Amino acid sequence: MAKIAINIATGSLQQAEMIVGIDLGTTNSLVAIIHPETKQPVALREFNTSSLVPSIVHFDEFGNPTVGEQARAFLELDPQNTIFSAKRLMGKSYKDIKENAGFFAYKVIDDDTESLVKVQVGNQFFSPIELSSFILKELKQRAEHILKTPVTKAVITVPAYFNDAQRQATRDAGKLAGLDVMRIVNEPTAASLAYGLGMNQEEEATIAVYDLGGGTFDISILHISNGIFEVLSTNGDTYLGGDDLDRTIMQHWMNEVGITIDELHQHKSLAQGLRLKAEEAKKHLSTHERFSTDWNGEVLSITKTVFEELIQPLIEKTIDCCKRALTDAKLSTDAISTIVMVGGSTRVPAVKNAVSAFFGKPVNDRVNPDEVVALGAAIQADILAGNNKDFLLLDITPLSLGIETMGGLMDVLIPRNSKIPTSVGRQYTTHKDGQGSMRISVFQGERDLVKDNRKLAEFNLTGIPGMPAGLPKVEVQFLIDADGILVVKAKELRSGTEQSIEVKPQFGLTDEEVENMLMDSITHAKDDMQIRALVEARTEAEQILDVTEKFIGKNQSLLTQQEILDTAAAMQALQMALTMDDKNLIQTKIEELNEVSRPFAERAMDAAVSGALKGKTI
Ligand code: AMP
């Protein structure tokens, strides 16, 4: 059925479905669309401004967020309340980012567990999903302002190496921002689409996408055949980018002028000024032979030749990553037919030359490297909207499929719009000691609580051998075949006990019902998210209380009287917090309990280790 919509603001007729393409970047984000008249992808920008929106969120004293250029101003002025690089935290636990914790100038909660990271701003706790949703909301509003029409559907790009959890987190961020995320597309795939690669069904090619942004470097090797992109390998350095190029110039000038790092550290504004000059120099040297400026009465200058010498080691590092990516894909450079350049830093001629020399052919750099990913996302969006009839859409799942986890939460295994056939597996564990069975309830829908979704099937996995909570490993697998039949299997990996169930094709919903379920999920996204956060905080609190209690029972001799009293008080405070529906309060009390128990937990660990050593005989 064709639909025609009238734009209320302008009175003009418009396409029923405007699906935008969004590049949600570590440093910058932007939105692109296919221009309704020219049919070409364009990045959206307000008159006379950049299309790039810095991926930075600043919270004022009342906890209200601002995003983008305005927020950037607070990076130096108010670092605790200015969140940059939230993308680096997506789907990560504190353990994952521990090594680089120093990178973040704001407070990332260190609860030393496997649970997902949170960022503390004042007395509020934000998940990376919420932080990203602020950026997406800003992009949505900008797009609506420019297009003078509501924007509710989007294709969002993610790095090729993003895992299932990180992709799901990105979808959730979209939902929370009021966007129906039609598809998550790999950034290198989007960049290739922007160059028209893969648009011809007969074409078969192996391509390299070299992406050097402000703070990260990625190389992806893709194979395209029949219009399908397959990622053969990825490599990179998540802490290497344009900022490092700036730093080489800063260091060079500091040596020349005779300032030390310590002096710069003491004068934040001096450092910031010098950093900006260095970035200006770098950009200038992309098109000029020398740069010179005045800085507090000193003349700072640098030539392109010197700059290229300084950055040589960094360029070498990226080439080493390219070599590793090729090795992993079991390919040599001759197998690569096309190289696509992405990211602002690929404007540096020495970078382009090195990449071209390594692969032995010229690189594709015609499209603006800052916009190329978003432009490709817009092309993908247009295909999904059905405007590009040359493209066959593969069968997809209309709604997400998942199982119920602790607290009645929906854990999505196969997100909506996944191509079928497909299969996904994930591991779960028990939450009670000696738990002998596990109920697997299968749901369909987009809401965070299973009670708001549709139950498709349910079965019990029995015969789990008695073990302490958290030890059994139950692998749940969802398989959808080409006919849309879903098979759910559960297997306890230690004992091998196994059970499965089959669910009918199409899962019995009309288009209208699917549509309603989607709309509901967007209308309720905010409430759902809050409930999910609360349930997760509660579950975490209950686990910590449980573990602490057991620990104290066993290790009483290692604790001082004071420690026992303090722990009991902290546990009681957490118990009290659990009686209220306030996730920030629960989180604060978890933090406090962790603070109290950390010293003796570490001591007990040492005792256990030295005990084990003493036990050894030769
Ligand atoms: P991205 O994360 O892709 O937006 O990349 C931003 C990075 O590209 C920053 O480090 C910029 O300094 C850098 N950049 C932007 N324009 C240029 C240019 N003309 N020459 C060199 N680097 C640039």
Residues whose N, C-alpha, C, O or C-beta is under 5 A from the ligand:
A	BS01	AMP	T27 N28 L212 G213 G214 G242 D243 E279 K282 K283 S286 G343 G344 S345 R347 V348 P369 D370
